[in-house]
Amino acid sequence: MKHVFDYLDYRDLLKDAYEDGRVGDSSLSYRTLAARLGTDGSYLFRVLRKEHHLPARCTPNALEFLGLSGRGAEYFQLLLACGRTRGKRQKQEILLKASALRDVERRRIGEKELEFFRDWWVAGVRCSLEVTEGRAQPKELADRFQPPIPAEEIRKALDLLLELGLVKKAPSDRLLLTETHLTSGGDERVKALRAFQAQVLDLAKESLTRFPPGLRDVSTLTLAVDEDAFTDIRALLKECRRQIQKRVETASRPDRVLELSMAIFPIILPPSEQV
């Protein structure tokens, strides 16, 4: 089944969840699902056919059935409100709020594309094309990197990006990004990503002496927490990254490339989790 944020009508989500549920539970029917949601089977049937809308009283049960919480639950409730709203302007306002909750689109890195993580500056070269408006001059880019990168390495990075299809040539010979955000998966990809992250964290350490405070922001906290607080902090960091990515998408005239590193790790573990 698709992710909740892939839906624009909550009834499509409910229908897909019902059909997926039927695969693992043959006893699931319109009647049994309706009972779980707090309505009757015939009415639910009309809801899934998009003839009616789910009553507001059923919302908590629907969220439980779908396993939604946090941002996903909020998104579902906005779709529900949009469905019930008749005014065109009000619908647009609700959909705009819902859109702000959606994840940025990502492209999954393939096996061949693992080379993207080989050297930290490859990602930087890719982002720099937004700053130079697609002008791909190795010497020009090399002169701007901090720390300095040889022009030959910049040239290799540009060739790699073209080979992998992560940038493409425009009719004007300028280079355009084909995808904005990338993600990875699988053991080998995770290893490659960890090596890349280690390089970036080294850059973060070096930035303390390389740049004045006005050009960087480095802060640390040492915290004593329990498991629930640790889980919440990780969720907050994930949401922070998402909001930053959303904000970056609205940057109309980029003039710099930044590396953002977020790291939270233990220095003392509970006895049951010692490694």
C-alpha positions, 0 to 999 in steps of 0.5 A: 500500500502507498504511504499516507502522503501519496493520497489526496483523497482519504477515501482512497487510503481507506479503500486500499487499507481495507483491500490490503487488510483482506489479504491477511484477514479473510474475516475483514468485511465492510461490516466488520470494518464499519463496526471498528470505525463506528458506523454501519456497513452500508454507509461505509460502502458508500463512503468508499465509493465516494458517495459520502464522507466519513463522520467526524466521530469515526476519525479516532477509530480510522486513525487507529485502523490505519496506524497513523499518528503524528504528522500522518494523522494530521495529514489524514484529518486535513484530507477529511476536512477538505472532503467535507468542505464545500467552498473552493477557496477553503479547500485550497487552503486546507490542501495547502496545509496538507501539502506542507506536511508531505515529505519531499520527493526523493530518488533512491540511489542504485548500485551504480550510483554508490559512487555518488557517496565516494567523495564528499565534494561530489554532492557539493558539485551537484548543489553548486550547479544551482548557485552557478545557474548550471554553468559547469566550469571546473576551474571556477567551481574549484576556486570556490570550494572550502576546503579547495578541491583540484579542478580535475576532481571537479571535472570527474565529479561532473562526469560522474553526475552526468553518467549517473543521470543525476544532472542533465545537459540543457540545450544551452549546455548548462547542467540541470539537476534531475532530482532534488533529494536522494536516499539510500537503502541496502547494506552496501549503500548504507556502508557507502552513506556512512563513509560519506557522513564520516567525511561530512562530520570531519568537515564540520569539525574543521569548520570551527577553525576554517570559518568565523562564527558568522558563516557557520552555526555549530552547537552542542548539548549534553543530555541525560534522557530516558528511552521515551525522550530519546525517541522523541528527540529523534522524531524532532530531528527528522521533522527538522530535516524535513522542514529544512528541505522544504525551505530549501525548495523555496530558495529562489536564487541560491548563492552558497552551498551548505553542509548540515550535519545532525548527530546524536549519540550516547556516551553512557548506555543503559546496562541492557544496551551495552555494545 
